C-alpha cells in the first residue's frame, strides 16, 4: 500500500508539472496585444478576459458533479485535451471572436482542475491525504516556477518571440495528455460510485454511511432499490453540505476563503493589462521573472504558514493575522498601481502573491479542521463557486463594457486594493469585538 500511494502521487505530480509548464502565460497580454491579433487593449480588458471568468463560473459546479460521476480520470484527460485546444486556437486565430472562444475553453480548463485535486482523495487512503495534497500542490508550483523562468530566459535572450512561447505551452499539454495513460482508473468515487450496498431499508445506526446518520430519512424506505441507488449520492451531497454550512467555523472561514480568492483571481487576471498601460514599459519585459519570483515567494510563504499554523496559532489569532495581511495585500496593490515605476509595480505584485499564499494556506487549514474528510472537494468547490460569483460581480461592476463606472485600468486596481483593505478591516474589527465580548462574559 505504501508503494502504491507513492506511485500514484508521483504519476499525478508529473501531470500537474506538465500542465503548469506554460511559458506563454506570463506574457499572455503581451501576446494578445501584439501584432498577431486585431484587438485593442480595451477589448482585451473588457471583451476577452471577462469571458473566461463567466465560463469558469458557469461550468464549475457542473464539472465537479460530472467529475465524480465519471470517476476523475476522464476529466483529467479532458483537462489536458482542452489545454491543447486553447493554445491551438490562439495560434490559429487573429480575431476578437476567436479569442473569446479560447476564453470559453479556458474557463472549462480551469474548472476541470478540480479533477486533479480530487482524484487523489478517491484513490489513496485517508491517512495519506496531507502528504499527497502537499505533493500535488508542490508539483504545480514547480511547473509554474519553471515556466516563468523559461519564459524569461527565452524572451530575455531573444531566442523566441512572445507567440512562439505558445508552441511550448501546447506541447506541454500534449505530453500531459499522453501521461494520463499512466493514471490508474478510479473504481470508487466520493458520491456516485461508493462501495455501499443499498438493498433494503437503511438503518441509521448500521448500514448508512457515517455522515448520513443524523440526516432525516423518513421517506427513504418507501423507495425502490433503483431509486435508493440514485438517491444515495444526493443524500450524501446534502449531508456534507448541511454538516459543513451549519458549522459557524466553516461558515466563517468559507466566507474568508471566497472573498480572498475572488480578489486574488481578479488581480492576477488583469495585472498584465495594467503593466501594458505603463508608458515606460522596459525593453525587456520581465513578466516571466516576476511570475517565477511570485511563485517562489508564494510557495515559501505557504510553507511558513503550514509550520506556523501547526498547533501554534489559535483560531482567533489566525483570523487576526489574515485580516492584517489582507490590509497589507491592499497596500501591495496600491504600490503596484499607483507608482509610475513599473519595477515597483512588479515588486507590489510579487509581495501580493506571497501574502496571498500565506493567507490561503492558513484559511484552507482552518477550514479543513472543521470538515468531514470526504467533503473536502465538495466544500472547497462550493467556496470556489462563491469566489467566482464575487469575481463576476467585480467584473460586471468594474471591468465589463456595460459597467457604469467606466474606470481605466489604474482606477480598477484602486478598487481592488480597497476591496482587500475594507474586508481586512471589517474582519479585524469583528474579531476584536468578539474577543471583548468573550472577555466581558468571563468577568
N, C-alpha and C positions, 0 to 999 in steps of 0.2 A: 504493500500500500504506500509506503514511504517513497519508493522509487516511482510509483505510478503518478502521484500528485506532483512530484518534481518534474517529471517528463511532460505532463500536461501543461503545467505552469510555464515550462521552458518553451514549448511549442507556441503557446498563446502569446508569450512575451516577444518572440521573434515576429509574429504577425503584427503586434502593436508597434514595434520598432519600424517595420516596413511601412505600415500605414501612415505613421507620422513623418516619414522621410520625404517631405515635400518642400524642397528648397524654393519653390516658386511662391510659397505662402507669404514670407516676409516682404515680398515685392509685388503682392497682388495688385495693389492700387497703381504702382508704377507700370505694371503690365497693361492694366485696363485703360490707363490714361496715356499710354504710349502710342506709337504710330500704327499699331496693328488693329485698333478698334476705332470706329467712328462714333465716339461718345465724348461728352464733356464731363468735367469734374462734378458739376451739379447733377447730371444724370446718374453718374455712378453713386453719388451720395444719396439721392432721393428716389431713384427708379430702379437701381440694381441691387444694392445691398439689402434694402428692406424686404425684397422678395425672399431672400434666404431666411430671414427672421420669421416671416409669416409661414413659410412652408415647414420650417422646423417645428413651429408651434402646432400646426395643423396635423403633422404626421406623428409626433412623439408618442402620444398615448396609444394610438392605433398600432404603431410599430412595437411598443412594449408587449401588448397582448399577442400580436402575431408572432413575435419573437419567442414567447413562452410556448405558444401553441405548436410552432414548427420545431421546437427544441433547439433553438440557438444557432446551430451550425449553418443552416440555410441563410439566416440573416447576416451572419459574419461573411459568408460568400457574397451575399447581395451588397454588403458594405464595400467590399473590395471592387466588385464589378461596377458599382456606382462611381467609385473613385476614378476608374478608367474612363467612364462615360464623361464625367465632369471635365477632366483635363483634355480629353479628345475634342469635346465640343469647343472648349476655349481655344484650342489650336486650329480649329477649322472654321470658326465664325468670326465675323467682324462687325456684327450689327448689335444694336441695343436688345432686340428680341432674343437673339442667340445668347447674350449674356444673362438675360432674365431666365431663360430655360436652364442654363447651367446653375443658376442660383436655386431653382426648384430642386434639381438633383442634389445640390449641396445641402439643402435642408434635410433631404432623406439621408444623405451621407452622415450628417451629424446625429440624426435621430437613431440610426441603426448602430451608433456607437454603444447603445445600451446593451446590445448583444455581446459585445466584447467584455463589458464589465460584469454581466450577469451569468455568462456561460460558465465561468469557473465555479460559481456558487452551486450550480446544478451538477457539477462534475466531480468535485472533491469533497472530502469530509469536512464538517463544520469546524473542526479543531484547526484546520489549516487556513481558514478564511483570512485572518490578519496577515499571514505571510504571503499568500497568493495575491491579495489585494495590493500589498506594497510592491510585489514583483511586477504586476501588470501596469501599475501606475508609473513605476520607475522606468519600465521599458518605453512607455510613451514619452516620458520626459527626455530620455536619452535620444530617441528618434527625433524629437523636436529640436534638441540641442545640436545634434549632428547636422540636421537640415539647415539650421541657421548659420552655423559655422561654414558649411559647404557653400551655401549661397553667397555669403560674404566673400569667401575666397575666390569663387568663380567670377563674381562681379568686380571685386577689387582689383584683380589681375587682368580683367578684361578678357577672360577666357571664354565667356558666354555672354550673350545679351539677356535681358530680362525674360523674353519669351522663350528662349531656349531652355531656361530652367524648368519649364513645364514638361519637357521631354523626360527629365529625371523624375518628376512627380508622377507622370503617368506610368513610367517604367517601374517605380517602386510599388504602385498599385497592382501592376501585373504580377510582380513577384509575390506580393501579399496574397493575391488570388490563388496562385499556384501553391503557396504554402498552406492554404486552408485544407488541402487534401490530407495533410497530416493530422488535422484535428480529429480526435475520436468523436463518434456520434454520442449524443446525449439520449439515454433511454428514459430518464425520469426528469421532468421539469418541475418548477415550483407549484404550478397551478393546474395545468391541463393534462399532465401525464404523470400524476403521482402514483406510486405503487400502494394504493389503498383500495382494497376491495370493498365495494358497496353492493351488497346483495340482499339486504334486508333492512329492518328498522335500525336506526342509528342509536346506539347507547351513548349518551353524552359522556359517561364515565369510562367507557371502554373502547368502542370502535371509532369514535370520531377523532380526527386529528386534534392534538393538544390545544391548538389555537381556537378551535370551534366549540370547546366545551361550555363556554359562557355565552354563546350566541343562541338566540331564540330559534327553536327548531320544531315548533308545534305542528307545522303542516308537512314536514319532510317525510313522515311515514306514509302519507297518502300518495306519494309519487310512485310511478313505476320505476323499475330498476334503471331503464334507459334514461328516464327523466332525472333520476338521482345522479347518474354519472355526469349529466350535463350541469346539474345544479351545484355539484360539489365545488368545482373551480370558482364559481361565482360566490358561493358561500365563504370560501377561504379568502377570496379577494376582499369581500365585505368585512370579514373577521379581522384581517390585517389592517384594513383601513380604519375600522371602528376602534380597535385596540390602540392604534397609534394616535389618532387625532382626538381621542378623549383624554389623552395624557397631556397635562399642561406643559410639561417639559418638552415634549415632542412638538407641540404647537409653537412654543417659544423659539426653539432652535430651527424649526422648519421655516418659520417666517424670516428669521435672520438669514438662513441659507438661501432662500428665494430672492430676497431683496439684494443681498450681496452679489449673488451670481448674475442677476439681471443687469446690475450696473457694470459689472466686470465684462460681460459679453458685449454690452453696448460700447464701452470704451475700446475694447480690443477690435471690434468690427470697424470702427471709424477712425482709429488713430492714424493709420497710413494716409487717409484722406486729409487729416489735419496737417501732417508733415508736407504733403503736396501743396498746401496753402502758403507755406513759408516762401518768402521772396529770396532768401539767402540759402536755398537748398544747396548742400555741398556737391562738389563734382562727383565724389564717390559717395553714393547713398549707403548709409550704414545700417539699413533696416535688418539685414541678416545678423550682424554682430549684436545689435540691440535685442533682437529676438533670442539669440543664444544667451546673452547676459541675463535677460529676464527669466528664461527657463532655468538657468543655473541657480539664480537667486531664489526663485520660487521653490525649487527642489530643496535648497539649503534651508530656507525658512520653514518649509513643510516638515523637514526632518527635525528641526529645532522645536517646532510646535508639538510633534509627537513625543519627544523626550520631556519637554516641559509639562505637557499635559498629563503624562502617565503618573497619576497619583499625586501630583504636586499642585495642580490648580483645581480649586473647588468651583462649582458651577457659577456662583456669583462673581468670583474672580475672573473666570473665563469670559463672562458676559461683559464685565467692565473692560477687560483687555481688548476684546474685539470692538467694543464701542469706541474706545480711544483710537484704536488702529483705523477704524472706518473714517474718523475725522482726519487722521493723517493721510488716508487714501485720497480724500477730497483735496487736501493740500498738495499732494503729488500731482493730481490732475490740473490744479491751478498752475503749478510750476510748468507742467507740460504744455499748457495752452495760453498762458498769459505772457510768457517770455518771448522776446524777439530773437533769441538764440536757439537754433534748432538742437544744438548739443545739450542744452539744459532741458529741452523738451524730451530728448532721448532719456536723460537721467530721470526725469519725473516719471516717465512711463515704466522704466525698469524698476524703480522703487515701488511704484504702484503694484506691479506684478508680484514682487517679492512679498509685500504686505498681504496681498490677496491670498497667496499661497499659504501663509501662516493662518489667516482667518478661516479659510475654507477647511483647513485640516482640523483646527480646533472645533469648528462648528460640526463637521462630519463626525468627529469622535464623540462629542457630547450627544449628538442625535442618535448615533448608533447604540449608545449605552442604554437608551430607553426603548429600543425597538425589539420586537420578536425577531429572532435571527432570520427566518425565512422571508421576512417582509422588507429587508434592506432594499432590494431592487425596486419594489413597488413604491415605497415611500420616497426614496430618492428620485424616482421617476416622476411622481406627482409633484414633488417640490421643484424639480426642474421645469415641469409644465407650468407651475405658478410663476417661476422666474421668467419663462418665455412670455407669459401673459403680460407681466410687468414690463419686459423689454419691448413688447409690441406696443404697449401704451406709450412708452417713452418715444418709440419710433414714430408713432402716429402724431404725437403732440409736438415733437421737436424736429423731426427729420423729414417726414414724408411730404410729397408735393401738396397734399391737402392740409398740411399743418398751418394753422393760423398765425403762428409766431414768426415763421419765415426767418429764422436765425441763420447767420453764417456759421461756418464750421467752428470758429473760435468761440462764438457765443453758445453754440450747442454744448461744447465741452465745459463751459462755465456752469451750465445747468447740471451736467453730470457730476461736477465737483460738489456743488451744493446739495445734490441728491445724497451723496455719501456723508457730507458734513451734518445735514439735518437728521438723517437716520441715526448716525452715531450719537448725536447729541440727545435725541429722544430716548434711545436705549440707555444711555448713561444716566439720564435723569430718572427714568423708570426704575433702574436697578438701585440707585441711591435711595429713592423714596421707599422701595420695598425693604431695603436694609433698615432704614429709620423706623418704619412701621414694625418690623420684627423686633428691633431693639426696645421700642416702647412697650410692646406686649410682654417681653421677658422681664421688664422692670415693673 
